[in-house]
Amino acid sequence: MSENERTIYAVTAIIRNEHGQTLLLKRNESSYHNYWQFPEGKIDKGETELAAIKRELNEEIGADSLKLTRLGRHACPFMFHGISVTLDRMIYKTSKPKKITLSDEHSEYGWFSSKDLDFIKLIPGVKDIVAQYIVEREM
């Protein structure tokens, strides 16, 4: 892998409410500021996937003790500031938490149907994950 290529290993949580809508968080950080994403984050060195998804859910939405089910894996290549990046996500699903408390990383959260996604700014790969892990399962 050259210095202009990078792979980021991450965990992603798909959380749906009783109306079939999916939870997305609006980024408050400089990269992809005001773009929407799943609750997700990088896997730290030496950390297991399961430990990473539990940590991210606790950090980003204040949720813990949620039952998690691994759905699969999704690789998303994209360009970022001239660097070829592959975001390699391990996809989990979990139930809706009783309460959502956002971290400083995000400015707001929302519940969206798959049709709503055409009208908001999304970080790379979100629509593909929705198509593969949500819309397909609805059919």
ZIGISUL-V728315 format. One record per backbone hydrogen bond with DSSP energy under -0.5 kcal/mol. NH is the residue of the N-H (numbers start at 1). CO is the residue of the C=O. E is the energy in kcal/mol with one decimal. If there is no record, write none. Layout:
NH;CO;E + NH;CO;E
This chain:
5;2;-1.7 + 6;84;-2.4 + 8;86;-2.8 + 9;7;-0.5 + 10;8;-0.5 + 10;88;-2.5 + 11;41;-2.6 + 12;90;-2.5 + 13;39;-2.7 + 14;92;-2.8 + 15;13;-0.6 + 16;94;-0.7 + 17;21;-2.3 + 20;17;-1.9 + 22;112;-3.3 + 23;15;-2.8 + 24;110;-2.5 + 25;37;-3.7 + 26;108;-2.9 + 27;25;-0.6 + 27;35;-3.2 + 28;105;-3.3 + 29;105;-0.5 + 32;30;-0.5 + 33;30;-1.2 + 34;27;-2.1 + 35;32;-2.0 + 36;121;-3.2 + 37;25;-2.2 + 39;13;-0.7 + 40;38;-0.6 + 41;11;-1.9 + 43;9;-2.7 + 44;42;-0.6 + 47;44;-2.4 + 52;48;-2.3 + 53;49;-2.7 + 54;50;-2.0 + 55;51;-2.3 + 56;52;-2.8 + 57;53;-2.3 + 58;54;-1.9 + 59;55;-2.9 + 60;56;-3.1 + 61;57;-1.7 + 62;58;-1.1 + 63;57;-1.9 + 69;93;-2.2 + 71;91;-3.0 + 72;91;-1.3 + 74;89;-2.8 + 76;87;-1.9 + 78;85;-2.8 + 80;83;-2.4 + 83;80;-1.4 + 84;4;-3.2 + 85;78;-3.1 + 85;83;-0.8 + 86;6;-2.6 + 87;76;-2.6 + 87;85;-0.5 + 88;8;-2.8 + 88;86;-0.9 + 89;74;-3.1 + 89;87;-0.9 + 90;10;-2.5 + 91;72;-2.6 + 91;89;-0.6 + 92;12;-2.8 + 93;69;-2.6 + 94;14;-2.0 + 95;67;-0.6 + 101;61;-2.4 + 101;99;-0.5 + 102;100;-0.5 + 103;60;-1.1 + 106;103;-1.2 + 107;26;-2.2 + 108;26;-0.7 + 110;24;-2.3 + 112;22;-2.5 + 112;110;-0.5 + 116;113;-0.6 + 117;113;-0.7 + 117;114;-0.6 + 118;115;-1.1 + 119;116;-2.1 + 120;117;-0.8 + 123;36;-2.2 + 126;123;-1.6 + 129;125;-2.3 + 130;126;-2.5 + 131;127;-2.6 + 132;128;-2.4 + 133;129;-3.3 + 134;130;-2.0 + 135;130;-2.7 + 136;131;-1.2 + 138;134;-1.1 + 138;135;-0.7 + 139;135;-0.9 + 139;136;-0.7
